[in-house]
Amino acid sequence: MSSIASWSYANTATVKPFASRDDWEGGETYGAEYEIACTWEAKSEQMRSEGGKSGAQGAEFMSRHMIYTEDLRPKRLDLIRLGDSPEWEEIRDRTEWDMSPFNDVPDVKLVT
């Protein structure tokens, strides 16, 4: 973790990376869980997901949490559990900010 982010990302979350979806059976497969350092806020805000590769905008949804981290591993469709919460939430959107002007790695916002 960078020195810039070390004071702000004081919480942890557990991520289950999305591996595949079985369209015949209707189930999803996830990889091994890992922890990330982060901070979050509960925020109900109307969002529009990134959409497909064609550039078309995705579906609109109401957010539950905004999660901020420096860890680049979490991606859209992964599951995330904040702190010691028993509930898993799907990551519905992901945004990165360039921090190179500060000689730092990108910051990431994950939206559930």
C-alpha atoms as one frame of an Amber mdcrd trajectory, in Angstrom:
protein
   0.000   0.000   0.000   1.284   3.451  -0.833   2.125   5.995   1.831  -0.624
   8.272   0.512  -3.337   5.630   0.952  -2.082   3.939   4.120  -3.869   6.364
   6.451  -7.219   6.285   4.624  -7.668   2.603   3.716  -7.828   1.350   7.296
 -10.699  -1.159   6.880 -10.763  -4.525   5.148 -13.144  -6.281   2.795 -13.155
  -9.825   1.462 -13.481 -10.389  -2.288 -14.616 -13.553  -4.101 -13.482 -13.209
  -7.748 -16.040 -14.135 -10.376 -14.789 -17.067 -12.483 -17.668 -18.197 -14.712
 -21.418 -18.495 -15.168 -23.171 -21.725 -16.126 -26.044 -20.558 -18.333 -27.531
 -24.068 -18.459 -27.717 -24.601 -14.700 -27.915 -20.940 -13.683 -25.047 -20.969
 -11.188 -21.881 -18.918 -10.827 -18.391 -20.070  -9.908 -16.006 -17.964  -7.829
 -12.289 -18.211  -7.124 -10.424 -18.175  -3.818 -11.287 -15.325  -1.454  -8.764
 -12.586  -0.692  -8.738  -9.452   1.490  -8.239  -5.864   0.398  -7.547  -2.700
   2.368 -10.297  -0.167   1.736 -12.762   2.335   3.065 -16.428   2.621   2.147
 -19.588   4.624   2.481 -23.219   3.562   2.319 -24.655   5.603  -0.515 -27.897
   5.205  -2.396 -27.295   6.872  -5.735 -28.651   6.215  -9.214 -25.816   4.775
 -11.319 -25.402   3.600 -14.893 -23.128   0.595 -15.339 -20.279   0.718 -17.800
 -21.972  -1.358 -20.484 -20.498  -3.589 -23.144 -17.502  -3.311 -25.435 -19.638
  -1.701 -28.128 -19.709   1.480 -26.071 -23.418   1.124 -25.302 -24.334   2.214
 -21.813 -25.409  -0.480 -19.390 -28.351  -0.754 -17.058 -29.236   1.796 -14.414
 -29.216   0.707 -10.788 -29.313   2.123  -7.266 -25.999   1.796  -5.474 -25.648
   0.386  -1.954 -21.987   1.033  -1.159 -19.101   2.995  -2.649 -15.849   1.198
  -1.817 -12.511   2.937  -2.267  -9.260   0.979  -2.526  -5.840   0.942  -4.099
  -6.060  -2.783  -4.890  -6.504  -3.330  -8.629  -7.697  -6.968  -8.403 -11.460
  -6.530  -7.734 -13.537  -6.280 -10.894 -17.135  -6.096 -12.053 -19.212  -9.198
 -11.080 -16.916 -10.155  -8.166 -18.585 -10.510  -4.766 -17.439  -8.362  -1.855
 -18.122  -8.524   1.886 -17.385  -5.430   3.948 -15.650  -5.903   7.293 -17.308
  -8.636   9.331 -20.663  -8.384   7.542 -22.202 -11.773   6.693 -23.674 -10.406
   3.437 -21.978 -10.642   0.041 -22.651  -7.862  -2.498 -21.975  -7.935  -6.232
 -19.607  -5.326  -7.649 -21.687  -3.643 -10.334 -19.302  -0.918 -11.465 -15.592
  -0.067 -11.219 -13.754   3.218 -11.825 -10.016   3.995 -11.679  -8.301   7.337
 -11.085  -4.809   8.060 -12.351  -2.557   8.950  -9.421   0.706   9.148 -11.417
   1.043  12.915 -10.810   1.612  11.926  -7.168   3.945   9.012  -8.085   1.288
   6.635  -6.787  -0.707   3.659  -8.085  -4.292   4.210  -9.336  -7.149   4.535
  -6.859 -10.265   2.455  -7.490 -13.956   2.974  -6.703 -16.109  -0.145  -6.566
 -19.897   0.235  -6.560 -22.307  -2.409  -5.255
